[in-house]
Amino acid sequence: MKARAFNYIRVSSTDEALQAFHGAKDACYLSGGQSLVPSLTLRLQAPDLLIDISRIDALKGVQVRDDRLRIGALTRHVDVLRSAEIARFAPLLKQAAAHVAHPAIRNKGTIGGSIAHADPAAEFPAMMLALDAEIEMIGKLGSRRIKADQFFRGLYETALQPGEILTAIHLPLFGPAHRCAFDELARRHGDFAIVGAGVQAVFDGEIAQSARIAFFSVGPTPMRARNAEAAIAGRLLDTDSISAAQTALSQDLDPSDDIQTTPATRMHLARVLLGRVLGRLKGPTDTGAETQR
């Protein structure tokens, strides 16, 4: 199939983009195009106007601001992999980026586009949960932020209102007390994962004071494993506590059936993966270096 005919404009500011959107009958934004272009080709989306926001410089770049890491929405996947600031202050995100699709897609796809698309099998949306991210967006009424825990509403559904543009992601800084780990299981590297998980935890010595565990490819949205988190909170991260977290996972996840695998198999793999990522948190890490192996 071919995309339906549409008008196209390229804008240089969010104000210009918002004005174009609200002046059109049916419009959508284009950033990296790695999700939108296939959707247009299949006519799952058929806008009258395509608004190219990929040249808005204000939506690019990675900076530390006010004890938070700000990642512009137009930061490409490949830039997430290469950024020294992300490697230092959000190493879990760098680990996840290495698993995103293939180089050709990473060279064009943007982190904001991935989060706004909210594919439940994608790495970056789930890592927003694990990293306690705030999502920044702008619309007709101005700019606002929302916690990642409230951002993902349903299958490909987010808190973005019609016409709003996702502008940036804000993350707490990774510090000496933090440890993180990421892993996923896929048939081939670059394929969508059968199941994937990321964890970031705060330690006092060898005691896991708190943890945020996020899974993808296990439901209609990225999923927090809150009961598994509670099972290890305040405990030495050993065989018993990891086993308790794996047992508690059945209260967090309820995978549905699909063409890839059965719910029982996916649940089993999620427990295996949880054991792996929690096992990698044992012992001190150097801003995630241990978990980047």
N, C-alpha and C positions, 0 to 999 in steps of 0.2 A: 504494500500500500504506500501511497504518498500522502504527505501532509496536505490538509486543505489550504487553499490560498489565504494568505494573511498579509497585513501591513507590518512594516518593521521600522523601528526607530532606535537609535543609540543615544543614550543620555549620559550626562557627565556629573549629575548630582542627584541626591535622593529627592530633592524638591521637584526637579524636572521629571523624575520617574513617577512620583505620586500624582503630579498634575496630569501626566499622560494617561496613567491608569484610570483616574476618575473622570477623564474626558472621553474615554472609550466605552463602547457598548460591552465588549468582552475582551479583556486583556490579560496577559500573564508576563512575568519577568523571566529573563534569560540571564544566567550567570555563566556557569561552565557548560551547561547543556547536556551533561552526561545522563541525566534522567529525563529531562524535558524533550530532547530531540527524539528519542525512541517513542515517547508518549505521543508526540505530534505525528510521527510517522504512522503509528497504529491508530491514529485519530481518537485516542483516549482523551485528548485535549484538542480543541479546535478553536483557538481564539481568533478574534478579528485583528488583534494588534499584539505584536511581540515587542516587548520593551527590553532592550539589551542594556543591562546595568553593569556589564563586565569592565567598563572603563572608569567606574567611580572610584577614584583614588582613596577617598575617605573610608572605603569599606575594605581596604587592604592593609596588611601588615600585622606584626606581632610586637606588642610593647608591654612592659610592666608599668602599671599605673595604680597608685594608691593601694599598694600591697595586693594587687590582683593582676593576673595575666589577661590582657585583652587581645583577642584574636579576631581580626577583621573577617567578616563573613566571606569575602572574596579570596581569602587565603587558600591557595590550591593545596591539594593533598600532598603533592611533592614538596611544597614549602613547609608543610607540617613536619615532614620527614627531615628536612634540612635545617630547620630553625634551631639555633643554639638556645634561644629563650625557651622554646618548648621542650627541648631535651633536658634543660635544667629545671624548669618550673612546672612542667606537665609531662613527665616521661611516659606515663601511661598512654597519653595521646600519640606520642611518637611510636610506641610499640604497636598500637592499633593500626596506625597509618601504613605500616609495612605490609599489612594483610589486605589492604583495600584494593580489590580488583587487580589491574595490570598497569604497567608504566604508562601506556598511552592514555588510560583513563585518569590516572593520578596526575598526569601533566596538565589536564584540562579541568577536572572536577574540583569544586570548591567545598570547603567545610560547611559553609552556610547553606549551600544548595543541598548537601547531604542531610543536614539536620532539618531543614524546612521540608524536604521530601519525606522524611520520617519513615523510611523503609525499615520494617522490624527486623530484617536480616542484615542491616548495615552496621558497621562497626562504630562510626562516630556518634550516632544518636545514643547508643547504649553507654558510651564512655562519658557523655554529658551527665548521665545519672551517677556513674561511679565517681566523677570528679566534682559533684555538687555545683554544677555550672549554673550561671545565670544567662539567659538568652535575652539579648537586646534587640528591639525591633522599633521601627518608626512607621507611623501612619498619618492620616489627616489630622488626628488630635495630638500629634507629637510623639515623643519617644517614651518607651516604657521597657521595663525588664520583668522577666518572670523566671522563677526557678525551673530547672529542667524537670523536676518531679511533677510539676503541673503543666509542662509544655506539651507532652505527648498524650493525646486524648483518645486515639483509636487508630485503626488501620489507616495509615497515610493521613492521619488527621492530627493537627496541632492547634495550639492556642493562637496562631496567626489569624488575624481578621482579614477579610477581603481588602486587598490593596496594600496591606502592611508588608514591609521589607525587613527581613532579618538582617541586622547590621553588624552584630558582633557577638562574641561569646566571652564571658568573664569567668575566670577560674581562680579559686584560692591557690596560693603559691605552694608548691611542693617543698617541704622543709626537712630538716634532719630527722624528725620523728616519723616521717612518712615512709611507707614501703608500698610498692605496687607490683602488679603482675597482670599479664594478658595472655590469652591463648584462644584458639578456635580450632574446630575440627571441620575440615572440608574435604571433598573428594579429590580436588586438585587445588594447588595454590592459586588464588585469584578467584575461585568459584565462591558463590555465596556459601556461608558456613551452614553446616547442619546444626551446629550449636556453637556459641562463642561466649566468652566471659571476660570481664575485667574487674579487678579489685584494687582499691586503694585504702590503706589502713593507717591508723595512728598508733604508734607503739610507745610504751614506757618500758625501756629495757627489752625483755622478751615477751611482755604482756601486751596483747592486742587490746588497746583501750576502746577503739571503735573501728568500724569498717563499713565501706560502701561497696556492695557487690552488685554488678549489673550483668544481665544476660541478653543476648540477642538470638534471633531465630528460634525462639521458644514460645511466641505468642503474637498477638496482633500489634503490640508495641514493644519497645525495649522494656525490660523488666528489672525492677529492684528485687533482690532476694533478702527481704527484711528479716525473716525468721532465721535464715542462715547467718546473717550479720549478728543477730542477737545471741546466737549459739556460741560465737567466739568472743564476744565483747567481754573484756575484763579477765580474759583467761590466757594462760600460756598456750601458744599455738603449737599443739602437739598432736599426736595421733588421735587421742580421745576427743579433743575439741574439733578437729577437722572432721572426724566421723560424725560428731553431733551436728555439725553444719550440713553435712551431706544428707543426714536423715531429715533435718528441718526443711530441706529444699523442697520436699513434697508439698509443704504448705505454701510455698511461694510460686511454684510453676505448675501449670496444667496444660502441657503442649497439646495441640490439636493434630488430627491426622492430616497428612498431605502426601504428595506423590513421592517425596524423598524417603520418608521413613515413618515408622509407627510412633504414636505418642510414647509408648513404653520404651522404645529404643532411644528416642530423643531424651527422655527423662533419665535413663541410665547414663547416656553420654554427658548430660549436664552434671550429674553427680561426679563422674570421672573427671570432668574438666574442673569442677570446683575443687576437688582434691589436688589437682595439679597446681592451680594458681595459688591456693592457700599454702601449699607446700613450698612454693617459691618465695613466700614471704619470710620464711625462717631465716634468721641471721641477718646482720646489718647489710644494707645496700648503699651504694654510692649513687644517689639520685636516680635510682632505677637501673643502674648498670647490671646488677645481678639478674634482673628480670628481662633484660634485653637479649639474653643468650638465644 
